[in-house]
């Protein structure tokens, strides 16, 4: 068996067809995970009665179980629940109507929410308490203080971790193949087995992921530089 | 006019304030001195509810607040009548000097941005930082940051400015510039309560000095009198230790 370098390029072109799927799964899970994670982090940091315990439990359960397990549990569990409900209510449709990628969106968002909440929480805790006191002393409401003073600084402190998190979700999105979603990795699998050129196809997938990761690193670095002008000093 | 009546505060078993009553007239500059742990900073922070008093009453001009059952609205109203200058400056780190001064005006007072900017520029020029409008706090020295902090407090045109050891965190050579600014605004008749360790400054600027120890006011009076003829043993001890030049 010999390496066929030209096939790597060929495979790359084919993998590009699956790029939108990978990007969509990553974007949805990061987006939803960020919103939910922010809510969870705020509930925990501000110790909202009752809710903060639920939030803490959520984080330990979700972080304590693998991303693949989330996907499988939601895939199996959700179909069961939906079919039972629609059957009882006589709605005349069933879980087969749910697009497979929907399971990936939902379960990866669940995964992302727990990890992201910890990133945002550490960012919130990194903001000096004097910042809040200064805002309060000016007469700002709790909401104004959070929105204008605390959160921007927390977010700025979280950028390196958030970049890391997005990269992790990008790579984790490959698990979607389990529910028959054809992402880049699944596409590589298909290309590999139909052409009997496994190494080349997987190598092409690796190159594509690496390229996207480099772009994310660059983007993260640029945001960091912009946002942290004030940290390192500098004049607007 | 500000009137504090029987303000009490404890942290757990520790009674930090054991019933403080104090009256400050409009335009008066009151310096609060005393050993560390005497409750001076806590008292100051109780006035704007950064620390919630357990009991007592606070009156600032027409606003009256019963501390033990103060509502959010009342606390908010108190904070609108006061402004604070912090030991650690606490400038908003992600905002420039000018934005720091404008923030409260725009967000709390709903002042149009142009007007807020105008006032911000005027006040920063007044504290000698007209050339630092767009500098972030990390680019400013401690003394400059504290002067921005003072401009930020002045901008709100409060009934009283609360100074919490405004020079304690500064390098010795930067203390002078901050004290000079405070002295300047004191002369303009702005009501101030200053917690300070700078006895010389207190003597210079304050119309009245309050000596606190153990969570209570031990004695108070015009600075010349209090420093030269302290009545209480506790005050004498404190002055002897801190400022031998005053000792009798």
Interface residues (C-beta under 8 A of the other chain):
Chain A: X128 X130 X131 X133 X134 X135 X136 X137 X138 X139 X140 X141 X144 X148 X149 X152 X153 X156 X229 X230 X231 X232 X233 X234 X235 X236
Chain B: X48 X50 X76 X79 X80 X82 X83 X84 X86 X88 X90 X91 X92 X93 X94 X95 X96 X103 X104 X107 X108 X134 X135 X136 X137 X138 X139 X152 X156 X162
